[in-house]
Amino acid sequence: MPATKSSIRRSRKNYNDAITVPVEVSSTQDGLFTVSEIKFEAGQEATTFSVDFPGAEVGKTYDCSIVVKDKKYALLYGEYSNGLDFSVTRVQ
């Protein structure tokens, strides 16, 4: 079965401390997308996390939004960079 996973790289401005960033995920299909832990070690400027969507149907496009709602964490990325919106279409 083809992969139904995407890797996303994020960076932060303040990378002195270790943090795990809490996010909210919403989609055009409830429960379709799951996001791995977004974790930075102390001194780590960038990290990669994964988004899984194993229930996606072939030929159908889905929208996903991943948002950092807690201002304590959102402000570490800059005033306007607190989320990510994207679409996926499974082709196989």
N, CA, C and O of each residue as an XYZ file, in Angstrom:
368
protein
N       0.850     -1.187      0.000
C       0.000      0.000      0.000
C       0.894      1.250      0.000
O       1.845      1.320      0.779
N       0.606      2.226     -0.855
C       1.396      3.457     -0.925
C       1.343      4.228      0.393
O       0.388      4.132      1.163
N       2.392      4.982      0.612
C       2.481      5.789      1.829
C       1.395      6.855      1.861
O       1.089      7.480      0.845
N       0.828      7.051      3.022
C      -0.146      8.118      3.239
C       0.365      8.960      4.391
O      -0.291      9.127      5.419
N       1.564      9.484      4.177
C       2.256     10.240      5.214
C       3.056     11.349      4.554
O       3.589     11.188      3.456
N       3.128     12.460      5.235
C       3.924     13.580      4.765
C       4.806     14.067      5.909
O       4.377     14.101      7.062
N       6.034     14.441      5.584
C       6.939     14.994      6.590
C       7.027     16.499      6.400
O       7.125     16.994      5.277
N       6.993     17.212      7.505
C       7.016     18.680      7.467
C       8.122     19.170      8.390
O       8.257     18.702      9.520
N       8.895     20.101      7.905
C       9.995     20.677      8.695
C       9.580     22.048      9.197
O       9.077     22.871      8.432
N       9.792     22.291     10.484
C       9.485     23.591     11.101
C      10.719     24.082     11.834
O      11.514     23.286     12.334
N      10.872     25.387     11.895
C      11.971     25.974     12.656
C      11.406     26.990     13.631
O      10.236     27.366     13.554
N      12.247     27.422     14.540
C      11.804     28.392     15.544
C      12.881     29.455     15.744
O      14.053     29.233     15.439
N      12.472     30.600     16.256
C      13.388     31.718     16.465
C      14.160     31.579     17.780
O      15.353     31.877     17.832
N      13.489     31.131     18.832
C      14.132     30.971     20.136
C      14.342     29.483     20.363
O      13.379     28.750     20.587
N      15.580     29.031     20.308
C      15.834     27.596     20.418
C      16.718     27.232     21.606
O      17.452     26.245     21.562
N      16.646     28.030     22.662
C      17.435     27.745     23.861
C      16.902     26.568     24.662
O      17.686     25.766     25.169
N      15.587     26.448     24.787
C      14.979     25.433     25.640
C      14.335     24.317     24.825
O      13.982     24.501     23.660
N      14.190     23.160     25.459
C      13.452     22.048     24.853
C      11.960     22.311     25.034
O      11.527     22.745     26.101
N      11.175     22.046     23.986
C       9.724     22.206     24.080
C       9.028     21.161     23.210
O       9.588     20.663     22.233
N       7.819     20.852     23.585
C       6.914     20.072     22.759
C       5.736     20.990     22.462
O       5.071     21.470     23.380
N       5.480     21.231     21.198
C       4.496     22.219     20.777
C       3.112     21.578     20.648
O       2.931     20.647     19.862
N       2.136     22.070     21.415
C       0.773     21.542     21.279
C       0.090     22.166     20.063
O       0.155     23.379     19.860
N      -0.564     21.330     19.257
C      -1.251     21.834     18.070
C      -2.677     21.310     18.018
O      -3.011     20.299     18.636
N      -3.503     22.016     17.271
C      -4.866     21.575     16.981
C      -4.930     21.265     15.497
O      -4.432     22.031     14.672
N      -5.543     20.143     15.162
C      -5.660     19.705     13.773
C      -7.128     19.728     13.374
O      -7.981     19.190     14.080
N      -7.415     20.349     12.244
C      -8.778     20.306     11.710
C      -8.691     19.930     10.240
O      -7.663     20.127      9.591
N      -9.778     19.389      9.730
C      -9.762     18.870      8.372
C     -11.172     18.876      7.789
O     -12.163     19.038      8.501
N     -11.228     18.695      6.475
C     -12.511     18.548      5.809
C     -13.122     17.181      6.124
O     -14.293     16.943      5.827
N     -12.342     16.290      6.719
C     -12.825     14.969      7.140
C     -12.321     14.727      8.561
O     -11.125     14.530      8.772
N     -13.230     14.740      9.534
C     -12.839     14.555     10.929
C     -12.083     13.254     11.134
O     -12.484     12.205     10.630
N     -10.989     13.329     11.874
C     -10.230     12.156     12.251
C      -9.317     11.596     11.179
O      -8.640     10.596     11.419
N      -9.276     12.204     10.009
C      -8.446     11.673      8.928
C      -6.965     11.888      9.193
O      -6.159     10.981      8.989
N      -6.602     13.077      9.645
C      -5.192     13.429      9.824
C      -4.759     13.245     11.274
O      -5.466     13.638     12.202
N      -3.587     12.639     11.453
C      -2.956     12.579     12.766
C      -1.559     13.169     12.634
O      -0.864     12.945     11.642
N      -1.164     13.921     13.643
C       0.115     14.618     13.622
C       0.996     14.042     14.712
O       0.560     13.872     15.850
N       2.244     13.741     14.358
C       3.189     13.261     15.359
C       3.557     14.409     16.299
O       3.264     15.572     16.021
N       4.184     14.076     17.382
C       4.623     15.086     18.342
C       5.592     16.046     17.660
O       6.483     15.626     16.922
N       5.406     17.334     17.915
C       6.314     18.349     17.375
C       7.215     18.759     18.524
O       6.833     19.544     19.392
N       8.420     18.209     18.506
C       9.309     18.320     19.656
C      10.655     18.906     19.234
O      11.247     18.494     18.237
N      11.119     19.878     20.018
C      12.429     20.477     19.825
C      13.272     20.200     21.063
O      12.806     20.389     22.187
N      14.488     19.761     20.866
C      15.431     19.618     21.976
C      16.073     20.984     22.230
O      16.041     21.854     21.360
N      16.651     21.173     23.411
C      17.352     22.424     23.720
C      18.446     22.634     22.670
O      19.218     21.721     22.378
N      18.502     23.838     22.112
C      19.500     24.170     21.111
C      19.129     23.763     19.693
O      19.857     24.089     18.755
N      18.025     23.065     19.513
C      17.593     22.599     18.194
C      16.745     23.667     17.527
O      15.679     24.021     18.031
N      17.204     24.177     16.410
C      16.501     25.249     15.713
C      15.360     24.740     14.842
O      14.358     25.434     14.674
N      15.498     23.528     14.281
C      14.476     22.983     13.383
C      14.190     21.531     13.746
O      15.034     20.833     14.307
N      12.976     21.094     13.411
C      12.580     19.707     13.627
C      11.663     19.277     12.498
O      11.121     20.106     11.766
N      11.498     17.977     12.370
C      10.596     17.415     11.374
C       9.532     16.608     12.090
O       9.833     15.849     13.011
N       8.283     16.773     11.666
C       7.203     15.975     12.221
C       6.414     15.372     11.057
O       6.556     15.798      9.911
N       5.593     14.389     11.365
C       4.852     13.726     10.287
C       3.357     13.930     10.442
O       2.832     14.094     11.544
N       2.697     13.913      9.302
C       1.242     13.979      9.227
C       0.795     12.718      8.495
O       1.186     12.490      7.350
N      -0.019     11.906      9.151
C      -0.522     10.663      8.563
C      -1.984     10.830      8.164
O      -2.753     11.513      8.840
N      -2.353     10.197      7.058
C      -3.743     10.235      6.586
C      -4.076      8.908      5.911
O      -4.380      8.884      4.718
N      -4.024      7.807      6.656
C      -4.206      6.476      6.083
C      -5.606      6.197      5.531
O      -5.766      5.305      4.698
N      -6.604      6.927      5.968
C      -7.967      6.694      5.499
C      -8.348      7.481      4.265
O      -9.511      7.473      3.862
N      -7.378      8.167      3.652
C      -7.678      8.981      2.472
C      -8.084      8.101      1.296
O      -7.455      7.076      1.031
N      -9.126      8.501      0.601
C      -9.604      7.772     -0.571
C      -8.878      8.253     -1.825
O      -8.539      9.431     -1.940
N      -8.646      7.347     -2.749
C      -7.985      7.671     -4.002
C      -8.830      8.683     -4.786
O     -10.041      8.521     -4.932
N      -8.161      9.730     -5.286
C      -8.820     10.720     -6.129
C      -9.555     11.818     -5.390
O     -10.091     12.731     -6.018
N      -9.593     11.751     -4.088
C     -10.308     12.760     -3.307
C      -9.302     13.707     -2.644
O      -8.271     13.271     -2.132
N      -9.611     14.994     -2.659
C      -8.738     15.999     -2.054
C      -9.246     16.357     -0.664
O     -10.444     16.554     -0.457
N      -8.331     16.439      0.271
C      -8.651     16.777      1.656
C      -7.839     17.990      2.072
O      -6.665     18.110      1.721
N      -8.461     18.883      2.817
C      -7.778     20.051      3.374
C      -7.461     19.786      4.831
O      -8.231     19.139      5.541
N      -6.315     20.296      5.271
C      -5.891     20.127      6.658
C      -5.333     21.443      7.175
O      -4.688     22.193      6.441
N      -5.586     21.705      8.427
C      -5.059     22.891      9.094
C      -4.432     22.456     10.418
O      -5.077     21.786     11.225
N      -3.191     22.834     10.635
C      -2.477     22.552     11.879
C      -2.131     23.900     12.492
O      -1.405     24.693     11.893
N      -2.653     24.160     13.691
C      -2.514     25.487     14.293
C      -1.977     25.384     15.723
O      -2.389     24.530     16.508
N      -1.046     26.281     16.026
C      -0.564     26.445     17.393
C      -1.452     27.507     18.030
O      -1.299     28.695     17.744
N      -2.377     27.092     18.889
C      -3.339     28.021     19.498
C      -2.770     28.736     20.724
O      -3.082     29.902     20.966
N      -1.947     28.047     21.486
C      -1.396     28.594     22.727
C      -0.345     29.655     22.412
O       0.717     29.337     21.876
N      -0.635     30.911     22.741
C       0.265     32.021     22.424
C       1.651     31.848     23.039
O       2.634     32.379     22.522
N       1.728     31.116     24.126
C       3.027     30.833     24.763
C       3.975     30.161     23.764
O       5.180     30.412     23.774
N       3.421     29.312     22.912
C       4.225     28.619     21.916
C       4.202     29.322     20.573
O       5.221     29.357     19.883
N       3.083     29.876     20.191
C       2.943     30.513     18.880
C       3.907     31.677     18.724
O       4.453     31.879     17.639
N       4.125     32.432     19.761
C       5.004     33.598     19.671
C       6.468     33.209     19.474
O       7.274     34.050     19.077
N       6.824     31.966     19.740
C       8.193     31.513     19.496
C       8.495     31.446     18.008
O       9.661     31.441     17.613
N       7.457     31.393     17.175
C       7.640     31.269     15.737
C       7.482     32.589     15.008
O       7.737     32.661     13.806
N       7.078     33.605     15.690
C       6.844     34.894     15.063
C       5.376     35.236     15.143
O       4.532     34.367     15.364
N       5.083     36.485     14.965
C       3.727     36.989     15.158
C       2.697     36.369     14.218
O       1.548     36.174     14.613
N       3.085     36.057     12.987
C       2.105     35.604     12.008
C       2.291     34.146     11.566
O       1.579     33.686     10.673
N       3.208     33.430     12.155
C       3.534     32.079     11.701
C       3.067     31.031     12.694
O       3.886     30.276     13.219
N       1.778     30.967     12.962
C       1.311     30.047     13.995
C       0.536     28.859     13.453
O      -0.157     28.178     14.209
N       0.642     28.599     12.151
C      -0.084     27.461     11.618
C       0.328     27.108     10.209
O       1.187     27.742      9.596
N      -0.325     26.068      9.725
C      -0.017     25.543      8.409
C      -1.307     24.998      7.804
O      -2.007     24.211      8.442
N      -1.621     25.404      6.594
C      -2.780     24.896      5.856
C      -2.272     24.224      4.588
O      -1.401     24.765      3.906
N      -2.811     23.043      4.266
C      -2.405     22.357      3.056
C      -3.505     21.414      2.602
O      -4.454     21.145      3.339
N      -3.370     20.919      1.389
C      -4.300     19.940      0.822
C      -3.515     18.733      0.340
O      -2.364     18.855     -0.081
N      -4.143     17.572      0.403
C      -3.550     16.358     -0.137
C      -4.580     15.643     -1.011
O      -5.781     15.674     -0.744
N      -4.077     15.003     -2.056
C      -4.902     14.152     -2.904
C      -4.179     12.833     -3.064
O      -3.048     12.794     -3.546
N      -4.822     11.761     -2.664
C      -4.213     10.443     -2.808
C      -4.398      9.998     -4.259
O      -5.508     10.033     -4.790
N      -3.286      9.575     -4.905
C      -3.350      9.195     -6.313
C      -3.304      7.681     -6.524
O      -3.643      7.206     -7.608
N      -2.898      6.924     -5.523
C      -2.881      5.456     -5.625
C      -3.432      4.836     -4.388
O      -3.498      3.611     -4.289
